[in-house]
Amino acid sequence: MKILSVNAGSSSLKFQLLQMPEEFEIASGLVERIGNKNAEFKINFNGSSSKQSDLVVLDHSVAVDLVIKGLLEHKIISSLDEIQGVGHRVVQGGETFKESVVIDDDVVLKIAALNDLAPLHNPANIIGINAFRKAIPNVLHVAVFDTTFHQTMPEVNFLYGTPYEWYEKHGVRKYGFHGTSHQYVSEEAQKRLGKEESKIIVAHIGNGASVTAVLNGKSIDTSMGLTPLEGFPMGTRSGNVDPSIFQLMQQKEGYSLEKTLNELNKKSGYLGISGVSHDSRDIVSAANEGNHRAKLALDIQAKRIVDYIASYYVLLGGLDALVFTAGIGENAKEVRSLVCKRLEVLGIIIDDEKNNSRGDKEIQHKDSKVKIWVIPTNEEVMIARDVLRLQNSN
Ligand code: AMP
């Protein structure tokens, strides 16, 4: 059975066509710069790839047409009937969605009702859902939320120290994100540990990044909060700051609330500290060439990642495995090393030679009390698994 996993962002649309239940990737691709006249469409299949540039893609429905045309033209499918289910990544499910759901008009309205909690993400997710439901109307569409895996957090961990009425009236609390990734990777780690009772910390470090404490397969705390801005410095996001910054920047620079928020989301993190780039590859090479601020960007991030890992070590009452995943966690040995060197006091010891090798691997030193794994994440497979599960139960 062929299932399409869709991840619609504000100006991009990523997809993967999977053969299920084998979890085999048939094709994947990306439409970038939606809303512009210089959009790009890339599709990968059968070990080859094709790219079109300078396309006029003014909205998501044009992007969806491109994806469907691409699948048909490259004979990846012979008709749309071959696609038997579509899974959509939705960033914010609030407390409304405690698990993945089959999408109908009512579900779309409920997702839209959460727009205030994820103004940068949910509206784009809905546009993607609507465009695909229109293009492929006769199959099951399923919404898979970034937040559901974290719905097991106890209130002592998800509530802020803000007035309780803010939570009651407006849902002000930590929700956590990257849930499909944290779940996929922690389930894999749990399998490798070979025991139900397990203490795992997942460090999902990509352009967006979060750390999660997983006790016996359930998320009990995570670094992201009401929005994906909370936590430690990322590619362009600041992570935690003192909210008084808003007042100071208004007084000193005349910044509006929106302007400061935008700077914290898009001009901070690696990019803001280093002034070099948001991309870890550029940061690592600049740091290696002696650029002080690039080195600082890596050190500040590592320090703050470790703040979370150490606190979750205590919260979990020990640790069986620390797992690195996502673009940086999987590929940037320098970042893994900077993090782990600061954790030696907890008996979490990295083996430098093993850390240098590529791919899925075990990288702890023989004297380490804790397993350290690199496990590639696969959010698309997680989404397709949920489509399959709901199809079977419908
Ligand atoms: P993600 O958001 O998970 O796609 O991760 C994006 C980040 O992963 C970017 O900062 C990339 O620089 C980083 N990344 C991807 N591939 C590599 C690589 N081979 N080496 C170092 N960093 C990488």
Residues whose N, C-alpha, C, O or C-beta is under 5 A from the ligand:
A	BS01	AMP	I205 G206 N207 G208 H278 D279 S280 R281 A326 G327 I328 N331 A332
